[in-house]
């Protein structure tokens, strides 16, 4: 029985360490994302601004399996990506001739309605990555 308590405590310590260690990773996310963008650029030299961010519910929890839709308003070109278990996504950019202001972002998941999209262009970074975060609210009364 004591061994289970120690294992539980040890697991709690590991989770706490990972949680505390995530703050610097998030703070340095721009550097990480710039490296990711540059890797995408090596695969496609005509790639424009990449997109990244989160889709969250009204309580701030990540929405797993939600879809982000990026549409170029001038041409109708569309790219989609699904979120991971944390509600996070990354999306390679459109052609470098497409300006991020001409890209409309929407988010969707069955049982949810989009409330808002917040965008921020990281103009001090390579390829000017665009952070787009969506908030969805549940269509059900309990919002779970």
C-alpha positions as CSV (number, residue, x, y, z in Angstrom):
1,X,0.0,0.0,0.0
2,X,2.8,2.4,0.9
3,X,4.4,1.7,-2.5
4,X,1.2,2.9,-4.3
5,X,1.3,6.1,-2.2
6,X,4.9,6.8,-3.2
7,X,4.1,6.0,-6.8
8,X,1.2,8.4,-6.7
9,X,3.3,11.0,-5.1
10,X,6.1,10.4,-7.6
11,X,3.7,10.7,-10.4
12,X,2.4,14.0,-8.9
13,X,5.9,15.4,-8.7
14,X,6.6,14.4,-12.4
15,X,3.3,16.1,-13.5
16,X,4.2,19.2,-11.4
17,X,7.7,19.4,-12.9
18,X,6.3,19.1,-16.4
19,X,3.7,21.7,-15.8
20,X,6.3,24.2,-14.3
21,X,8.7,23.4,-17.1
22,X,6.0,24.2,-19.7
23,X,6.1,27.9,-18.8
24,X,9.6,28.6,-20.3
25,X,8.7,26.5,-23.3
26,X,5.6,28.6,-23.9
27,X,7.5,31.9,-23.3
28,X,10.0,30.8,-25.9
29,X,7.3,29.5,-28.3
30,X,8.2,32.1,-30.8
31,X,11.7,30.7,-31.2
32,X,10.4,27.2,-31.4
33,X,7.8,28.2,-34.0
34,X,10.4,30.1,-36.0
35,X,12.4,26.9,-36.2
36,X,9.3,25.0,-37.3
37,X,8.5,27.6,-39.9
38,X,12.1,27.5,-41.3
39,X,11.8,23.7,-41.5
40,X,8.6,24.1,-43.5
41,X,10.3,26.7,-45.7
42,X,13.0,24.2,-46.5
43,X,10.4,21.8,-47.8
44,X,8.5,24.6,-49.7
45,X,10.6,27.7,-50.5
46,X,7.4,29.5,-51.6
47,X,5.6,29.1,-48.3
48,X,4.2,32.2,-46.7
49,X,3.3,33.0,-43.1
50,X,2.6,29.9,-41.0
51,X,-0.3,29.7,-38.5
52,X,-0.4,28.3,-35.0
53,X,-2.5,28.6,-31.9
54,X,-5.2,27.0,-29.8
55,X,-8.9,26.3,-30.0
56,X,-10.4,26.4,-26.6
57,X,-13.8,26.2,-25.0
58,X,-15.5,29.0,-23.0
59,X,-13.7,27.7,-19.9
60,X,-10.3,27.9,-21.5
61,X,-9.8,24.2,-21.9
62,X,-8.3,23.0,-25.2
63,X,-10.7,21.4,-27.6
64,X,-9.3,18.1,-28.9
65,X,-10.2,17.3,-32.6
66,X,-11.6,20.7,-33.4
67,X,-11.0,22.0,-37.0
68,X,-9.3,25.2,-37.9
69,X,-10.2,26.4,-41.4
70,X,-8.0,29.0,-43.1
71,X,-9.5,30.5,-46.3
72,X,-7.8,33.0,-48.7
73,X,-10.6,35.5,-49.3
74,X,-9.2,36.6,-52.7
75,X,-8.8,33.1,-54.2
76,X,-11.0,30.8,-52.1
77,X,-8.0,28.5,-51.4
78,X,-8.6,26.6,-48.2
79,X,-6.4,24.7,-45.7
80,X,-7.6,22.8,-42.7
81,X,-6.0,21.3,-39.6
82,X,-7.3,19.5,-36.6
83,X,-6.2,20.2,-33.0
84,X,-4.4,17.8,-30.7
85,X,-5.5,16.8,-27.3
86,X,-4.4,20.1,-25.9
87,X,-6.4,22.1,-28.5
88,X,-3.1,23.2,-30.3
89,X,-2.5,23.3,-34.0
90,X,0.1,24.3,-36.5
91,X,-0.6,25.0,-40.2
92,X,1.9,25.7,-42.9
93,X,1.4,28.9,-44.7
94,X,-0.1,29.5,-48.1
95,X,2.0,30.8,-51.0
96,X,4.3,33.7,-49.9
97,X,2.3,36.0,-52.2
98,X,-0.8,35.6,-49.9
99,X,-0.9,38.3,-47.2
100,X,-2.1,37.1,-43.8
101,X,-4.8,39.9,-43.8
102,X,-6.4,38.1,-46.7
103,X,-6.8,34.9,-44.8
104,X,-10.0,34.3,-42.8
105,X,-9.8,31.9,-39.9
106,X,-12.8,30.0,-38.6
107,X,-13.0,27.1,-36.1
108,X,-15.5,24.4,-35.8
109,X,-16.4,21.2,-34.0
110,X,-19.7,19.3,-33.8
111,X,-21.7,20.4,-30.7
112,X,-19.8,23.8,-30.5
113,X,-20.3,27.3,-31.9
114,X,-17.5,29.7,-32.6
115,X,-17.5,32.7,-30.3
116,X,-14.4,34.6,-31.4
117,X,-11.1,34.4,-33.1
118,X,-8.1,36.5,-31.9
119,X,-5.2,37.0,-34.2
120,X,-1.7,38.3,-33.6
121,X,1.1,38.6,-36.2
122,X,4.6,38.0,-34.9
123,X,6.2,40.7,-37.1
124,X,9.6,40.3,-35.4
125,X,9.9,36.7,-36.6
126,X,10.9,35.0,-39.9
127,X,7.9,34.6,-42.2
128,X,5.7,36.6,-39.8
129,X,4.0,33.7,-38.1
130,X,0.3,34.3,-37.3
131,X,-1.1,33.2,-34.0
132,X,-4.8,32.6,-34.2
133,X,-6.7,31.5,-31.2
134,X,-10.4,30.5,-31.3
135,X,-12.9,30.2,-28.6
136,X,-15.8,27.8,-29.0
137,X,-18.8,27.5,-26.8
138,X,-20.8,24.3,-26.3
139,X,-24.3,24.2,-27.8
140,X,-25.5,22.2,-24.8
141,X,-26.7,23.9,-21.6
142,X,-23.9,22.3,-19.4
143,X,-21.0,23.6,-21.6
144,X,-19.1,20.4,-21.0
